[in-house]
Amino acid sequence: MKTRELWLVIAALVVLNALTFFYFLSRSETASGFHKDSETVAKVGKDTISREEWLNELEARYGKDTLRDLVDREVVSQMAKKYKITVPKADVERELRMFQTAYGGSSSSKGEDLERWRKQIELSLLLEEILTKDAVVSESEMKSYFEKNKTLYDVPAAYRLSHIVIKTKDEADQAIKELEGGSGFETLARERSEDEFTAGEGGDIGFIQAGDERYPDEYTQTAQKLKIGHWSKPIKIGEGYAIIKLHEKIAEKKYSYKEVKHEIRRQIALAQLGTPPSAAALWDEAGVDWFFGK
């Protein structure tokens, strides 16, 4: 896993923790009857859990990471303005595309989630640009890196699919009839699919590409021929059958040296730093003073 991709996964978990913390905090402040620290928020038999105990536990679990994430974002924002550093939109979209196809991505219908990923990627790229702004990388170094790592910039076609896994051909044929009769694919997936991991999500399996070991090759082979929004005929898989629906397709893309030149410069410069990119390296310059001290 590339350094940035690992950083993005970690950052996503931090953001999730932050959202969890703020969600419960906001609920605690607005819920009727829970305005005092001594108020009871839960009872277990004769024992009670107070609002204060609850919030203390939330802060202990998520508070420091949440605050650090907020500080890091503000530090990167201020330093980017200070040095007049920006990141081209094309770079952000390329990274998002590569991340989606490599790790499954999230449903493009979840606009808020997708926008959150864009902002996280932009933050990551800004941080890298700030940390490597003084690095000297020659044209020959960049071209050599590109020639040795061309496959990193070849993004295969990817398909965002949902599926319904059914035991018998008769059941699969019946599901097709119901779909043609107007039944919703997601509804049928929840009601009929044997895949317990995706049934609750309406069968959504995210993006997959050829060679994905999680799913049969027939999935991508069939998806290539489908139109967006259409579903397949029953596909024989293992001991059962599957019906897949195509939600989105990302076409294969081979990036040229010119398109990824700045990305390559960042990667070489980051390797020269010898440490993973961290906004903490900018805290002193930004004059950070926070609740948790040094």
C-alpha positions in Angstrom: 0.0 0.0 0.0 1.4 3.4 -1.0 2.2 5.8 1.9 -0.6 8.2 0.9 -3.2 5.5 0.6 -2.3 4.2 4.1 -2.5 7.8 5.4 -5.9 8.2 3.8 -7.3 5.0 5.4 -6.0 6.1 8.8 -7.4 9.6 8.3 -10.7 8.2 7.3 -10.8 6.2 10.6 -9.9 9.4 12.5 -12.7 11.3 10.7 -15.1 8.5 11.5 -14.1 8.7 15.2 -14.6 12.5 15.1 -18.0 12.2 13.6 -19.0 9.6 16.1 -17.8 11.8 19.0 -19.6 14.9 17.7 -22.7 13.0 16.9 -23.1 11.7 20.5 -22.0 15.0 21.9 -24.6 16.9 19.9 -27.3 14.4 20.9 -26.4 14.7 24.5 -26.7 18.5 24.4 -30.0 18.6 22.6 -31.8 15.5 23.9 -34.7 16.4 26.2 -34.0 15.7 29.9 -30.2 15.4 29.6 -28.9 18.9 30.4 -27.0 18.2 33.5 -23.8 16.1 34.0 -25.6 14.2 36.8 -28.5 13.2 34.5 -29.0 9.5 33.9 -28.6 8.5 30.2 -29.0 4.7 30.8 -30.1 2.2 33.4 -28.9 -1.4 33.8 -31.1 -3.0 36.4 -30.7 -0.8 39.5 -27.4 0.7 38.3 -27.2 3.9 36.3 -24.8 5.6 33.8 -24.7 9.3 34.1 -24.2 11.8 31.3 -20.9 12.8 32.8 -19.6 9.2 32.7 -20.8 8.9 29.1 -19.1 12.1 27.9 -15.9 11.3 29.8 -15.7 7.9 28.0 -16.3 9.5 24.6 -13.6 12.1 25.2 -11.2 9.4 26.4 -11.8 7.3 23.3 -12.1 9.9 20.6 -11.3 13.3 22.1 -7.6 13.6 21.5 -7.7 12.1 18.0 -10.6 14.3 17.1 -8.9 17.5 18.3 -5.6 16.5 16.6 -7.4 16.0 13.3 -9.1 19.4 13.6 -5.7 21.1 14.4 -4.0 19.3 11.5 -6.5 20.5 9.0 -6.3 24.1 10.2 -2.5 23.9 10.2 -2.4 22.6 6.6 -4.9 25.2 5.5 -2.9 28.1 7.1 0.5 26.9 5.8 -1.0 26.4 2.3 -2.2 30.0 2.3 1.1 31.2 3.7 3.2 29.7 0.9 0.5 30.1 -1.7 0.3 26.4 -2.4 -2.7 24.9 -4.2 -3.4 21.5 -5.6 -4.9 21.1 -9.2 -8.4 19.6 -9.2 -7.2 17.1 -11.8 -4.7 15.7 -9.2 -7.4 15.2 -6.6 -9.7 13.5 -9.1 -6.9 11.2 -10.3 -6.1 10.2 -6.7 -9.8 9.6 -6.0 -10.1 7.5 -9.1 -7.1 5.4 -8.3 -8.2 4.9 -4.7 -11.7 3.9 -5.7 -10.5 1.3 -8.2 -7.8 -0.1 -6.0 -9.8 -0.4 -2.8 -13.4 -0.7 -3.8 -14.4 2.9 -3.0 -17.8 4.0 -1.8 -21.0 4.4 -3.6 -21.0 7.4 -5.9 -24.6 8.0 -4.9 -23.4 8.9 -1.5 -22.4 12.4 -2.5 -21.4 13.5 1.0 -19.1 10.6 1.4 -17.5 11.2 -1.9 -17.0 14.9 -1.2 -15.5 14.0 2.2 -12.9 11.8 0.4 -12.1 14.6 -2.1 -11.4 17.0 0.8 -9.3 14.4 2.6 -7.3 13.7 -0.6 -6.8 17.4 -1.2 -5.6 17.9 2.4 -3.1 15.0 1.9 -1.7 16.5 -1.3 -1.5 20.0 0.2 0.5 18.5 3.2 2.9 16.7 0.8 3.4 19.9 -1.3 4.1 22.0 1.8 6.6 19.4 3.3 8.4 19.0 0.0 8.3 22.6 -1.3 12.1 23.1 -0.9 13.1 19.7 -2.3 15.1 19.6 -5.4 14.2 16.8 -7.9 15.7 16.7 -11.3 13.8 16.0 -14.6 15.9 12.9 -15.2 15.1 11.5 -11.8 11.4 12.0 -12.4 11.5 10.4 -15.9 13.5 7.5 -14.6 11.0 6.9 -11.8 8.1 7.0 -14.3 9.8 4.4 -16.6 10.4 2.1 -13.7 6.9 2.5 -12.2 4.6 2.9 -15.2 2.2 0.3 -14.0 1.4 2.4 -11.0 -0.2 4.9 -13.3 -2.2 2.4 -15.4 -5.7 2.3 -13.9 -7.7 -0.6 -15.1 -11.4 -0.4 -15.8 -13.6 -0.7 -12.7 -17.3 -1.4 -12.2 -19.5 -0.4 -9.3 -21.9 -3.3 -8.9 -24.7 -4.7 -6.7 -25.5 -8.3 -6.7 -28.1 -10.8 -5.6 -26.8 -14.3 -4.8 -29.4 -17.0 -5.0 -29.2 -20.8 -4.6 -31.1 -22.1 -7.6 -31.7 -21.3 -11.2 -35.5 -21.3 -10.7 -35.2 -18.7 -7.8 -32.9 -16.6 -10.0 -35.3 -16.7 -12.9 -38.1 -15.7 -10.5 -36.0 -12.7 -9.3 -35.5 -11.6 -12.8 -39.3 -11.7 -13.4 -39.8 -9.6 -10.3 -37.2 -7.0 -11.4 -38.8 -6.8 -14.9 -42.1 -6.3 -13.1 -40.9 -3.3 -11.3 -39.4 -4.6 -8.0 -36.4 -2.7 -6.8 -33.0 -4.4 -7.1 -31.9 -3.2 -3.6 -35.1 -4.5 -2.1 -34.8 -7.9 -3.6 -31.1 -8.1 -2.5 -32.1 -7.4 1.1 -34.9 -10.0 0.9 -33.4 -12.8 -1.2 -29.6 -12.5 -1.4 -27.6 -15.3 0.3 -24.6 -13.0 0.7 -25.0 -11.9 4.3 -22.2 -9.3 4.0 -23.9 -7.2 1.3 -27.6 -8.0 1.5 -28.2 -5.4 4.2 -26.6 -2.8 1.9 -29.0 -3.7 -1.0 -26.3 -5.9 -2.5 -23.8 -3.0 -3.1 -20.3 -4.4 -3.4 -18.6 -1.2 -4.5 -16.0 -1.0 -7.3 -14.4 -4.2 -8.6 -11.9 -4.8 -11.5 -10.8 -7.8 -13.5 -8.8 -10.1 -11.3 -10.5 -9.1 -8.0 -10.2 -12.3 -6.0 -13.3 -11.5 -3.9 -15.7 -12.2 -6.8 -15.9 -14.5 -9.8 -14.3 -13.4 -13.1 -17.8 -13.6 -14.6 -18.8 -10.5 -12.7 -16.4 -8.2 -14.6 -16.8 -10.1 -17.9 -20.6 -9.6 -17.6 -20.3 -6.0 -16.4 -18.4 -5.0 -19.5 -21.5 -5.7 -21.6 -24.0 -4.0 -19.3 -25.4 -0.5 -19.6 -25.5 1.7 -16.5 -28.6 1.0 -14.5 -29.2 -2.4 -16.1 -28.9 -5.9 -14.5 -27.7 -9.2 -15.9 -29.3 -12.5 -16.5 -28.5 -15.1 -13.9 -24.8 -16.0 -13.8 -23.7 -19.4 -12.6 -21.2 -19.1 -9.7 -20.0 -21.9 -7.6 -23.0 -23.7 -6.2 -25.5 -20.9 -6.9 -26.4 -18.0 -9.2 -25.9 -14.3 -9.1 -27.6 -11.4 -10.7 -25.5 -8.2 -11.0 -26.5 -4.6 -11.6 -24.1 -2.0 -13.0 -24.2 1.4 -11.2 -21.1 3.1 -12.6 -18.1 2.3 -14.8 -14.7 3.9 -14.6 -12.9 3.5 -18.0 -9.4 2.2 -18.2 -6.8 5.0 -18.1 -3.1 5.1 -18.8 -1.6 8.3 -17.4 1.2 10.0 -19.3 4.4 11.3 -17.8 3.1 14.9 -18.2 -0.1 14.0 -16.3 1.7 12.6 -13.3 4.9 14.6 -13.3 4.0 16.6 -10.2 2.8 13.4 -8.4 6.2 11.8 -9.1 8.1 14.8 -7.9 6.2 14.6 -4.6 6.9 10.9 -4.2 10.6 11.3 -4.8 10.8 14.3 -2.5 8.8 12.4 0.3 11.3 9.6 0.0 14.1 12.1 0.6 12.4 13.2 3.8 12.7 9.7 5.2 9.6 10.0 7.4 5.9 9.6 6.7 4.2 13.0 5.9 2.7 14.5 9.1 1.2 17.9 9.8 2.8 17.6 13.3 6.0 18.8 11.6 4.3 22.1 11.0 2.8 22.7 14.4 5.6 24.8 15.8 5.7 27.0 12.7 1.9 27.4 12.9 2.1 28.3 16.6 -0.1 25.4 17.8 -1.0 25.4 21.5 -3.6 22.8 22.5 -5.5 21.3 25.4 -3.2 18.2 25.6 0.1 20.2 25.9 3.3 18.9 24.3 
